[in-house]
Amino acid sequence: MSRGKRRLRLVRRIVQVAFLALFLYLIVRTAEPLDVPVPANSFIRMSPFLALTAMLSARTLMVLFIPALVVIVVTIVLGRVFCGWVCPFGTTLDISDRFLHRWRRKQRNEREGQPPYHTVKYAILIAVTVAAAFGVQVAGWFDPICIATRTYGIALYPYANFVGEKTLHAAVRADVLPGFVSWVQQVAYQYFLAFKQPVYRGHILFLLIFLGIALLGLIERRFWCRHLCPLGAMLDLVARISPFRRYVRDGCTNCLRCQRECKMGAITGSGEETRRGECIECFACDAVCPEAVSTFSFRRDNIQRARSAGLTRRGFVGAVVGGVAAVPILKTNFARADGLLRFVRPPGAEDESEFLAKCVRCGECIKVCITGGLQPVLLEAGLEALWTPKLVPRVGYCEYKCTLCGMVCPTEALPILSLEEKQETVLGTAFFDRNRCIPWAENRNCAVCEECCPTPTKSIVLRDTGLKDEVTGEPLRRPYVRPEVCIGCGLCEFKCPLPGRAAVMVGPVRSPELRRRRRVRGGDDRGGGQQRRRGRAGRTL
């Protein structure tokens, strides 16, 4: 191996590590304040697979996916360099494969041809794209960037934060190198650790999905990339026209070292043929060639090409039928048989159908929520809404002065709102369970919900009842919700002092017209149950 080829291989590894480090940095720094040098959703916006399906399902052009267009152009010129140099999930699998190499079964002889499951990635690509054309967005289930974001941001980061926090606290209590530990603690909380331990629903599921994908490396290196990844399948099809290719000069002894070293099984036959779409330009074959006859170039002569795998006509038709069949399966479910939403969406998600068409289930908004109130939906709204965000006020409320979720959304499923727009956006409406509320059920005063309400004119008011507090003897005042003012932030539910289920809860606004209304500034809070002033102000979000 020449020094230049060793250096090229080293450069690739450095670039891989650098992009993975940037990805992890953005995951950690997707928090308040959002002071990162590049957009926090940069990697998700690089996925042409997400770009295509999101624009198809939403029926709109999304300029935020311009980085995906750049990836396509680079792939046309240089081949699948994104998979081999940039993709954080591919780098993660390279790392996990190194730990699994001792237990991996004997490498299959590539001259036997591709395995029957090699075309699964093309079938997934076609089926998901067809479903998107019918308005069903499930690309985020399979996109490697979304999988990596959920794995690191929702599954692994809470564990790392917990271990790091407990380790620092133990070091502080042990009083070992107090000055150094104090400095480390300050830096950790400033750049890495969350000030509130993040807790997410379904984090074990996300971890198990990642472990399952990683353990497929026991069968073959980069099994996911070779056989299952729809983004890889899309870039495979584009890379076949790239002029930058592997070719073998005269002098090859057919030792097959290049074939054994290839992570993607792209080298076939006697080592001189290459499946163009499968090659990720890792240059491993170039580096191990003992005769130094394997190289990469824009030259067109002396190139041995192997036919890249693809779907048969029957497989293509089956994938299309599968994508069409998935539409009614995903959209028709018992959880939404009445057509009503049963939980609160993040601010800006007004029309549920439009939101589901745009949301790619990446988890960025969930990770950035400063109170931890945004959580992934499981099966409470059917499969179509799986892993989309919802507000769980008992876990965390929607901060009145926060607009971060819209800032990190890569598809504008959650639009970017100004602070004024955010504070006037209706998420839901609070209501009381009078069988649990202390002033209603126990005739004792409690004003927590009214005191914490962040709206200027108070969405919750206390009214005299003419009764006495059974403990203090003071006049008893009971809380009422002013629905024309309430924005459904959930702070009252979060602060409710009752254990378990709160006495005041926030539910979704059933009427689309009410959901689009603006909070009335300076509303009249007089008159008990009398008619109150209602109205709409400003433009509709």
N, C-alpha and C positions, 0 to 999 in steps of 0.2 A: 504494500500500500504506500503510495507516494505521500510526501508530506502535505502537498496541496489537497489531496483527496481527504486525508485525515482532518485537515483544517476545515474543509467544507462540511464534513460530518459534524464536527464540533460546533461550527457556526449554526447549523440547523438545531442542534440540541440547545444551544444558548437562546436562539430565537424562540423555540418552544417553551422553554422555562420562563423567558421574559413575558410572553403572551399569557401563560398560565398565571404568573405572578400578577400581571395587570388585571386579569379576570378576577382573581381572588381579592385583590386590593379594591376593585369596584364593588365586589360583593360585600366586603367588610364596611366600606365607606358609603354604601347605600343606606344612609342614615342621616339624621339631623345633626349638624347642618350639612347640606349636600354640596360640599366644597371639594369636588373632584376635578382634575384637569381635563377630563374627557367625559362625555355623557355616560351616566351609569348604565344605560341600556345599550352601549355601543356594540357589544358582541351579539346580542339578539338581533339588532338591526343589520348585522352582516349576513344573516341567513337568507339566501334566495328562496328556500323552501317556505319559510314563514312569510316572506314578502309575497310570494305568488298566492298562497292559500288565503292569507289575510285580505288581500285586495279582491280576490274572487268572492269570498264569503261576504265581505262588507260592500261589494260593488262600488268601490271608490279607489282612487289613486292615492297612495300614501307616500309622500315625499320623504318621510322619516326613513324609508328603506333604501335611500340612495346608496349607503354602504353595501347593500346586497348587490346592487348593480355593479359596483366596483369589483366585488368578488367574482361576478360572472365574467367581466372583462379580463381580469387577471387569469381566470381559469381558461378562457379562450386562448390567451397568449402563452401561458406557462404550464397549463395543466392543473391537476388537483393539489396545488401547493397549499391551499387553505386547510385541507385535511391533514397534510403532513407537517405543516409549520405553524399554523395559527389556532386551529380548533382546540379549545381547552379540554373538551371531553376526549378527543383523540389522544392528547398528551396524558390525560389521566389514565386512559386505558394502556398506554405505553408503559406507564409506571406500574400499574397493577400487573401487567403481563410479566414484568421482570420478577415479581414476587411469585408468580404462578409457574414459572418456566420449569421448575423441578418436577412438578406434578402433571405437566401438560402431556397428553398422549403423544406418541410418536408422530412426527409431522407427516401428513399425507403427501404422497408423491404427486406433485402438481401435474405430471404428465397424464395422470388418470382423468384430468378434466375437472371442471367445477362441480361441487356437490349439488344435489337437487335443491337444497334450500338457498342456494346463492341468489336466486331471482326473487326472493321474498322482499328485498328492499325496493325493487321496481314495482312490485305489486302494492306495497304500502304507499309508495309515492303516487301511483295512479289512483288508488282507492281514496286516499285522503284529499287529493286534488279534485276528484269528481265530487266528493261530498262537499268540499268547499264551494264548488260551483253551484250547489243546491242550497247554500247558506248554512252549512254545518261546519263549524271550525273545531277540528280536533288535531291540528298539526302539532300543537304544543305537547301532545302526549308522546310524540315520536321524535321531535326535533332534538338533536344532541345538545344544542346550546341551552334550550329550555330545561332539558334533563339535568345538565350540569348546574344551571342556576338553582333549580329546586334542590338538588343534592347538596350543594355547598351552602346555599343561603338558608334553606329551611330545615335540612336534616343535620348537616355537620356543624354549621356555625354555632347553633345553640349549645352543642356538646363542648366545642372548643372554648366558647365563652364561659361556660360553667367551670371547666377544668382550670382555665387561666385565672378566673376570679378567685376560686378556692385556693389555688396555689399561692397567689399573691397575698391573700388574707392569712394563710398559714405562715408565710415568710414574715409578714408584719408581726404576727403574734409571737413568733420565735425570736424576734429582735436580732436577726442575723443581717449584718451589713445594712443597718437602718437607712443610711443615706442613699446607698445604691438602690435598695428595694423601693424606697420612696420615689426615686426618680423613675424606675421601671414602671411602677404603678401609675404614675402621672402620665407617662408616655402611652402605656397600654390603654388607659381610659380615654385618652385623647384621640388615639388612632385606631385601636383594635377592638376593645371591649365595649359592650353595651352597658349603659348605666342601669338598665333594667333587664334582668335575665329574660331573653326571648323564649317563648313557648308556643309551639305551633301544632295544630291538629294535623294528624296524618304524617308526622315526621318519620315515624317508624316505617310506614309504607314507602315513602320516598327513599329511605335508606335501603330497604329490602330490594326495591327495583334496581337501584344502583349496584348493589352487591350481586344481584342476579345477572346483570349485564357484565359485570367484571368477571364473574366466575365462568362465563362463557369462554373466557380466555384459556380455560383448561382444555378446550377443544382445539382452538386455533388462536393465534395471536390476532388481536383486533377483530375478533369474531363479529362484533357489532358493526364495525366499519365495513367489513367485507360483505356481510350477508343481510343486515337488517336496517341500516341507516338510510332513511329516505333522502336526507340532504346529500349524503354521499352518492346515492343513485342519481340525483339531479346533476351534481357536479361531474359524475362519471359520464353522463350523456353529453355534457358540454365539452368536457376535456378531450373527447375523441377527435375533435377538429383542431386541437392545439398543434402548432408546428414544432413545439419543443418536445423532443422525444428521446427515448433511450435507443441507442444502437450499439452494435457490437462489431468491432473491426476484425480483420483477419487475424488469426492466431488463437482463437478460442479453443480450449482443450476440452470443453464440455465437462468441467469438473463439478458443475451445479452448485458451487458455493453461493453464487448469486441467488439461485432459486431457493436455497435453504434459508438465506438471510432475509429474503423479501417478506415484509410484514403483511403484505396484502395479497400474496399469491398471484402477483401480476406477471411473473416470469414463468414461461411454460416451455414445453418441448425439451430441447437439449440446452436450454439456457440462453438461446439467442432470440427467442420470440418474447414479445411483451404485449400484454393486454393494456392498451393505451389508457382506457378509462379507469382501470384499477390502480394504475401507478400514482403514488402520492408524492413523488419526487423527494423521497427521503435520502436518496443516494447511497443507501446501504450496499446495494449491489456493486456500485461503482467503487466503493471503498474496499470491498473484500476481494475483488477480482485479482488473482495472483499474476495474471498476464497483462493487467492494465489495459484490456481491450474493450471493456464496458465503459461507456461514457454517455453523457447527455449533450444534445446539441440541437440547433435549428436546422441542421443538414437533413436533406431528404433522401440521400442515397444510402444504400446498404442497411436499410432498416427492416428488420424482421418483425412482422406484426402478427399477433395472434388474435383470433376473433374474440371480441369481448362478449360476455354472456348477455343475454337479454330475454325478455319475456317472449314466449311463443304466442301465436295468435290466440290460442285457447287461453293461455295465461293472461293475456291482455284483456280479453273479453271478460274473464272471471274477475279480474281486478276492477273493471268498470262496473260490473254487476254488483260486486261487493260494496263499492262506494255508493252506488245508488240505493242498495238495500239498507245501508247503514243510516240513511237519512230518516226514514220513518221509525227505525228502531231507536235512534237517539232522541228524536223529537217527541215521540209518543211514549209517555211514561206516567205511571200512577201518581208520582209525586206532584206533577203539575197538571193533573187531569182537569182541574177546574180553571186552569189558566192563571192562577194567582201566585204571585211571588210570596214566599213565606219567611223571608229574611231581608235584611237591609244591605243594599249594595254601597260601595264607596261613593264619595261625592262625584257627581258628573255622569254617573251611569244611569241615564234616565230611561231610555227604551230598552227593555230586557232583550228583545230579539236582536237589536243592533249591537248591544253590548256583547252578547254571546257570539255574534258573528265576528267581532273584532278581537276579542280577548284571546290570547294565545296561551294562557295558563302558565306564564313564565315564573310568576311568583315575585316579581320585582316590587309591586305595590305592597305585597304582604311583608316583604323584608324591610321596606322603608318606613312602614307605619311606626311612629315614635311611641305609641302606647301599646302596641301589640294587639290592637283590636281587630285588625284585618286578619282573617284566617281562611285557609282553603276550604271550599265546599267539598263535601264528600258525596254522599248519595241522597241527600235530603231534597235535591231538586232534579234527580234523575242523572243519567250518564252525560247528557249534553252539557250540563253545568259543572261537571267534575273538575275540581281544582281551580275553579274561578274564585275570586275573592268575595268574602262577605264580612260584614261588621258584626262582631260578637261583643256587645257592650259590657257584658259582665266580665270579660277579659280585659278590654280596653276600649275607650271611647274615641270618637273622631275629634281630634284636637281642633279647637275653634280657630286657631291661628296657624294652621298647617295646610300646605298645598302640595306636599311632596309626592303623593301617589300619582297625581296627574303628570308630574314632572318626569317620572321614571317610566311611565307606560310607553312601550315602543310602538303601539298601534293606534294611540289616541282612543282606545276603548274608554279610558278615563281621560278626559280632555284637560289641558293645562288651564287652570283657573287662577285669576287674580285673587288676592286675599278678600277683596270685597265681594267678588262673585262667589267664592267658596262660602263665605259667611251668610250668604243669602240663598244658597242651594239647599233644597229640601231632600234629606235622605230618607226620612220616615217621620213617624209621629209617636209621641209617648202616650201611654195610657196606664191607668192604675188598676191593680188588683185589690179591690177594697176589702177582700177577705184576708189580705196579708198586711196591708198598709197600717202602720202603727196608729195614726190618728183616726182611721176609719174603723179598724178592727178592735183596737184596745182603748180608744178614747184617751190617748196620751199624745202630747204635742211632739212633733218631729218635723224639722224644717230643713233637713239636709238637702233634699232635692231642689227646693226653692233657692237655697243659698248658693248652690254650686251651678245653677243654670247660667250658661255664659251669654245668652242673648241679652242685648241691652235693655229690652222692655220686659224681660222675664217670661219664658214660656210656661212656667209653673208659678201659680200664685196661691197664697193662703187666704182663706176666707173664714170669717167668724161664723160659728155655728150656733151661738147662744148657749152652748154647753160649757161645762168646766172640765179641766184636765183632772182625771181621777186620782192622780198622784200629787200634783202640785197645787191644784185648785185654781190655776190660772185659766183665763178664757181659752177654750179649745178652738184651734184653727185647723182646718182640713185643706189638703192641697187639691188643686184643679189644674188640668192641662188646657192651655190656650192653643188649640190646633192651628189657628190662623197665624201664629207666631212661631210655633215649635218647628225646628229644622231636623229633629231626630238625631242629634249628635251622640246620644247615649250616655252623656256624662251623669245624668240623674240615675240611670240604671247602674252604672259603675259604682257610684258613691252610696247607693242605698245600703244602710247599715244592717239590713236583715241578712242572716246567713242563708246560703243556697240561692234559690230563685229570688230575684228582687221583687219588691212590691210595685215598682214602677218599671215598665218595660217599653222598649221601642220596637215598633213594628213597621213594615213597609207601607207606603202610601198606595192605596189600591187604585185610585183614580189617576190616569195620566195627566189630566188637567191640573189636579192638585199637586202632582209631583213637579210640574213645570212652573208652579207659581213662585213668586218671590215673597220673602218674609216682609210683612208690613212693618215699616219703621214707625215707632211711636204709636203702636196700636193701643186702643182703649182697653184698659184692664178693669173697667168697672162693670157692674151690672149683673154679677152672678151668672145665672143661666140665660140672661137676656141676650137679644141679638147684638152681636159685636160687629165692628167695622171690618169688612173684608175687602180685599183688593189685590191687584197685581201691579207690581212696579218694575220698571226696567225691562230689558229684553229677556226673552226666554232662552234658557241654556239648552 
